[in-house]
Amino acid sequence: MKKQATNVLKFFFFLSIGILLIWLALRNKSEKEINDIIIAIKQANYFWLFASLVVSGLSHYFRALRWKLLLKPLGHQTKTSNTFFAVMVGYLANFALPRLGEVTRCGILTKYEKVPFTEGFGTVIAERALDFICLVLLFFATLGLEFDRISGITNKFIFTPLSGKFNALIQKQVYVIITVIVLLIFIAAFYYFRKKIQSLVSAKVLGFMYGLWDGLKSIKNVDKPFWFITHTILIWLMYILQVYVCFFAFSETANLSLMVAVVIVVFGSIGVITVPGGTGAYQIIVIYILTNVYIISSNPAEAITVANAFAWSVWTSQFILILSLGLISLILLAVLNKDVKNS
């Protein structure tokens, strides 16, 4: 009964977070704009939106299988079901706070599979580092193939914001000087008191560091490197395909190529990384791509409406999938592991 009540509270918590994020993203649009977007969404071919959910679900499944391969060298043979459930609950938690999901899914495996948290967290860091490398490689490959088209997106959403922040920092020279001085003092103090600091480090802290390091090293100790690489490729292929199949849901986007889906995945990832669930930021980036880079209609108003409908359809379908599978996973974790005692 207590677990069921907890799951109900979690349901309303994550649902309220999602509603809040949607409201924040739409609050500046007029009633007419919202109505036009809703009409465009209603006219979409829902078969393709459903197909994108299947493809997206496969990407999460392949992620769970890849995570199992990382955990095995550490001596943990986890159940595929529990690993998948942990991944889905982690995605659900990320809608509340960025990177909260990484902590959450490690905690789940600690509870139900007795995987030490530090080791599990180390494998997640290794996994995220690998995904970041894949994203960077995909970014430069896309930039090379579509430079004339997407150089403007790169300047707008990456280089311009970064240069703006850097210039603002440089203009406040006093903060730079203070930061450098504090850093030098910290380094000097650490060097002077290094022996005392070393003696104060507890075995628990060292255990945490060792566990984290073991998790990070797991990526090179995978006993099935072929399947590890295959799962990684499949994860990113599913990311691209889940966007591509959504193109067919709208007549204005049906003729877009697979490369456009790659561009959306690469730059849309920026929105997902920077904002919880990517709400608002993801839509802005996708709308810009469909109206300024790959212009989907000669009528600007129509292009903006359809771009909004597409962006919100893709995001909403993924939100519904993560919300439903995440909550189902919370329930099934408790039901299927009822004999597992809390540690």
For each residue, the residues with C-beta under 8 A, 3 or more apart:
1: 4 5
2: 5 6
3: 6 7 334
4: 1 7 8
5: 1 2 8 9
6: 2 3 9 10
7: 3 4 10 11 327 330 331 334
8: 4 5 11 12
9: 5 6 12 13
10: 6 7 13 14 327 330
11: 7 8 14 15 327
12: 8 9 15 16
13: 9 10 16 17 96
14: 10 11 17 18 92 93 95 96 323 326 327
15: 11 12 18 19 323
16: 12 13 19 20
17: 13 14 20 21 95 96 276
18: 14 15 21 22 95 277 279 319 323
19: 15 16 22 23
20: 16 17 23 24
21: 17 18 24 25 95 276 277 279 280
22: 18 19 25 26 279
23: 19 20 26 27
24: 20 21 27 279 280
25: 21 22 279 280 283
26: 22 23 29 34
27: 23 24
28:
29: 26 33 34 37
30: 33 34
31: 34 35
32: 35 36
33: 29 30 36 37 305 308
34: 26 29 30 31 37 38
35: 31 32 38 39
36: 32 33 39 40 305
37: 29 33 34 40 41 305 308 309 312
38: 34 35 41 42
39: 35 36 42 43
40: 36 37 43 44 250 305 306 308 309
41: 37 38 44 309 312 313
42: 38 39
43: 39 40
44: 40 41 48 49 249 250 309 313
45: 48 49 248 249 250
46: 49 50 249
47: 50 51 249
48: 44 45 51 52 245 246 247 248 249
49: 44 45 46 52 53 246 249 313 317
50: 46 47 53 54
51: 47 48 54 55 245
52: 48 49 55 56 242 243 245 246 314 317 318
53: 49 50 56 57 317 318 320 321
54: 50 51 57 58
55: 51 52 58 59 238 241 242 245
56: 52 53 59 60 238 242 317 318 321
57: 53 54 60 61 321 325
58: 54 55 61 62 234 238
59: 55 56 62 63 234 235 238 239 242
60: 56 57 63 64 84 87 88 91 325
61: 57 58 64 65 84
62: 58 59 65 66 231 234 235 238
63: 59 60 66 67 87 127 231 235
64: 60 61 67 68 80 83 84 86 87
65: 61 62 68 69 80 83 227 231
66: 62 63 69 70 127 228 231 232 235
67: 63 64 70 71 83 87 123 124 127
68: 64 65 71 72 78 80 83
69: 65 66 72 222 223 224 227 228 231
70: 66 67 73 74 123 126 127 215 218 219 222 228
71: 67 68 74 76 77 78 83 109 115 119 120 123 218
72: 68 69 75 76 77 222 223
73: 70 218 221 222 223
74: 70 71 115 119 123 214 215 218
75: 72
76: 71 72 109 113 114 115 119
77: 71 72
78: 68 71 82 83 109 113 115
79: 82 83 113
80: 64 65 68 83 84
81: 84 85 332 336
82: 78 79 85 86 108 109 112 113 333 336 337
83: 64 65 67 68 71 78 79 80 86 87 109 113
84: 60 61 64 80 81 87 88 329
85: 81 82 88 89 108 329 330 332 333
86: 64 82 83 89 90 104 105 106 108 109 112 329 333
87: 60 63 64 67 83 84 90 91 105
88: 60 84 85 91 92 322 325 326 328 329
89: 85 86 92 93 101 104 105 108 326 329 330 333
90: 86 87 93 94 101 102 104 105 108
91: 60 87 88 94 95 101 322 326
92: 14 88 89 95 101 322 323 326 327 329 330
93: 14 89 90 96 97 100 101 103 104 105 326
94: 90 91 97 98 99 100 101 276 277
95: 14 17 18 21 91 92 276 277 319 322 323
96: 13 14 17 93 100 276
97: 93 94 100 276
98: 94 273 274 275 276
99: 94 102 103
100: 93 94 96 97 103 104
101: 89 90 91 92 93 94 104 105
102: 90 99 105 106 121 124 125 128
103: 93 99 100 106 107 121
104: 86 89 90 93 100 101 107 108
105: 86 87 89 90 93 101 102 108 109 120 124
106: 86 102 103 109 110 115 117 120 121 124
107: 103 104 110 111 117
108: 82 85 86 89 90 104 105 111 112 333
109: 71 76 78 82 83 86 105 106 112 113 115 120
110: 106 107 113 114 115 116 117 120 343
111: 107 108 340 342 343
112: 82 86 108 109 333 337 340
113: 76 78 79 82 83 109 110
114: 76 110 343
115: 71 74 76 78 106 109 110 119 120
116: 110 119 120 211
117: 106 107 110 120 121 211
118: 121 122 207 208 210 211 212 214 215
119: 71 74 76 115 116 122 123 211 212 214 215 218
120: 71 105 106 109 110 115 116 117 123 124 215
121: 102 103 106 117 118 124 125 211 212 215
122: 118 119 125 126 211 212 213 214 215 216 217 218
123: 67 70 71 74 119 120 126 127 215 216 218 219
124: 67 102 105 106 120 121 127 128 215
125: 102 121 122 128 129 212 215 216
126: 70 122 123 129 130 215 216 218 219
127: 63 66 67 70 123 124 130 131 219
128: 102 124 125 131 132
129: 125 126 132 133
130: 126 127 133 134 219 232
131: 127 128 134 135 235
132: 128 129 135 136
133: 129 130 136 137
134: 130 131 137 138 232 236
135: 131 132 138 139 266 269
136: 132 133 139 140
137: 133 134 140 141
138: 134 135 141 142 236 262 265 266
139: 135 136 142 143 266
140: 136 137 143 144
141: 137 138 144 145
142: 138 139 145 146 150 259 262 263 266
143: 139 140 146 147 150 151 154
144: 140 141 147
145: 141 142 259
146: 142 143 149 150 259 263
147: 143 144 150 151
148: 151
149: 146 152 263 293 294
150: 142 143 146 147 153 154 263 267 293
151: 143 147 148 154 155
152: 149 155 156 292 293
153: 150 156 157 263 267 285 288 289 293
154: 143 150 151 157 158 159
155: 151 152 158 159 160
156: 152 153 160 288
157: 153 154 160 161 267 270 285 288
158: 154 155 161 162 270
159: 154 155 162 163
160: 155 156 157 163 164
161: 157 158 164 165
162: 158 159 165 166
163: 159 160 166 167
164: 160 161 167 168
165: 161 162 168 169
166: 162 163 169 170
167: 163 164 170 171
168: 164 165 171 172
169: 165 166 172 175 176
170: 166 167 173 176
171: 167 168
172: 168 169 175 176
173: 170 176 177
174: 177 178
175: 169 172 178 179
176: 169 170 172 173 179 180
177: 173 174 180 181
178: 174 175 181 182
179: 175 176 182 183
180: 176 177 183 184
181: 177 178 184 185
182: 178 179 185 186
183: 179 180 186 187
184: 180 181 187 188
185: 181 182 188 189
186: 182 183 189 190
187: 183 184 190 191
188: 184 185 191 192
189: 185 186 192 193
190: 186 187 193 194 197
191: 187 188 194
192: 188 189
193: 189 190 196 197
194: 190 191 197 198
195: 198 199
196: 193 199 200
197: 190 193 194 200 201
198: 194 195 201
199: 195 196
200: 196 197
201: 197 198 205 206
202: 205 206
203: 206 207
204: 207 208
205: 201 202 208 209
206: 201 202 203 209 210
207: 118 203 204 210 211
208: 118 204 205 211 212
209: 205 206 212 213
210: 118 206 207 213 214
211: 116 117 118 119 121 122 207 208 214 215
212: 118 119 121 122 125 208 209 215 216
213: 122 209 210 216 217
214: 74 118 119 122 210 211 217 218
215: 70 74 118 119 120 121 122 123 124 125 126 211 212 218
216: 122 123 125 126 212 213 219
217: 122 213 214 220 221
218: 70 71 73 74 119 122 123 126 214 215 221 222
219: 70 123 126 127 130 216 222
220: 217
221: 73 217 218
222: 69 70 72 73 218 219 225 228
223: 69 72 73
224: 69 227 228
225: 222 228 229
226: 229 230
227: 65 69 224 230 231
228: 66 69 70 222 224 225 231 232
229: 225 226 232 233
230: 226 227 233 234
231: 62 63 65 66 69 227 228 234 235
232: 66 130 134 228 229 235 236
233: 229 230 236 237
234: 58 59 62 230 231 237 238
235: 59 62 63 66 131 231 232 238 239
236: 134 138 232 233 239 240 265
237: 233 234 240 241
238: 55 56 58 59 62 234 235 241 242
239: 59 235 236 242 243 265
240: 236 237 243 244 258 261 262 265
241: 55 237 238 244 245 261
242: 52 55 56 59 238 239 245 246 314 318
243: 52 239 240 246 247 261 264 265 268 314
244: 240 241 247 258 261
245: 48 51 52 55 241 242 248 249
246: 48 49 52 242 243 249 253 310 313 314 317
247: 48 243 244 250 253 254 255 256 260 261 310
248: 45 48 245 253 254
249: 44 45 46 47 48 49 245 246 253 310 313
250: 40 44 45 247 253 254 306 309 310
251: 254
252: 296 297 302 303 306
253: 246 247 248 249 250 256 290 296 306 310
254: 247 248 250 251
255: 247
256: 247 253 260 261 294 296
257: 260 261
258: 240 244 261 262
259: 142 145 146 262 263
260: 247 256 257 263 264 289 294
261: 240 241 243 244 247 256 257 258 264 265
262: 138 142 240 258 259 265 266
263: 142 146 149 150 153 259 260 266 267 289 293 294
264: 243 260 261 267 268 285 286 289
265: 138 236 239 240 243 261 262 268 269
266: 135 138 139 142 262 263 269
267: 150 153 157 263 264 270 271 285 289
268: 243 264 265 271 272 278 282 285 286
269: 135 265 266 272 273
270: 157 158 267 273 274 281 285
271: 267 268 274 275 278 280 281 282 283 284 285
272: 268 269 275 277 278 281 282
273: 98 269 270 278
274: 98 270 271 281
275: 98 271 272 278 279 280 281 282
276: 17 21 94 95 96 97 98 279
277: 18 21 94 95 272 319
278: 268 271 272 273 275 281 282 315
279: 18 21 22 24 25 275 276 282 283 315
280: 21 24 25 271 275 283 284
281: 270 271 272 274 275 278 284 285
282: 268 271 272 275 278 279 285 286 311 315
283: 25 271 279 280 286 287 308 311 312 315
284: 271 280 281 287 288
285: 153 157 264 267 268 270 271 281 282 288 289
286: 264 268 282 283 289 290 307 310 311 314
287: 283 284 290 291 304 307 308 311
288: 153 156 157 284 285 291 292 293
289: 153 260 263 264 267 285 286 292 293 294
290: 253 286 287 293 294 295 296 303 306 307 310 311
291: 287 288 295 296 300 303 304 307
292: 152 288 289 295
293: 149 150 152 153 263 288 289 290
294: 149 256 260 263 289 290
295: 290 291 292 298 303
296: 252 253 256 290 291 303 306 307
297: 252 300 302 303 306
298: 295 303
299: 302 303
300: 291 297 303 304
301: 304 305
302: 252 297 299 305 306
303: 252 290 291 295 296 297 298 299 300 306 307
304: 287 291 300 301 307 308
305: 33 36 37 40 301 302 308 309
306: 40 250 252 253 290 296 297 302 303 309 310
307: 286 287 290 291 296 303 304 310 311
308: 33 37 40 283 287 304 305 311 312
309: 37 40 41 44 250 305 306 312 313
310: 246 247 249 250 253 286 290 306 307 313 314
311: 282 283 286 287 290 307 308 314 315
312: 37 41 283 308 309 315 316
313: 41 44 49 246 249 309 310 316 317
314: 52 242 243 246 286 310 311 317 318
315: 278 279 282 283 311 312 318 319
316: 312 313 319 320
317: 49 52 53 56 246 313 314 320 321
318: 52 53 56 242 314 315 321 322
319: 18 95 277 315 316 322 323
320: 53 316 317 323 324
321: 53 56 57 317 318 324 325
322: 88 91 92 95 318 319 325 326
323: 14 15 18 92 95 319 320 326 327
324: 320 321 327 328
325: 57 60 88 321 322 328 329
326: 14 88 89 91 92 93 322 323 329 330
327: 7 10 11 14 92 323 324 330 331
328: 88 324 325 331 332
329: 84 85 86 88 89 92 325 326 332 333
330: 7 10 85 89 92 326 327 333 334
331: 7 327 328 334 335
332: 81 85 328 329 335 336
333: 82 85 86 89 108 112 329 330 336 337
334: 3 7 330 331 337 338
335: 331 332 338
336: 81 82 332 333
337: 82 112 333 334 340
338: 334 335
339:
340: 111 112 337
341:
342: 111
343: 110 111 114
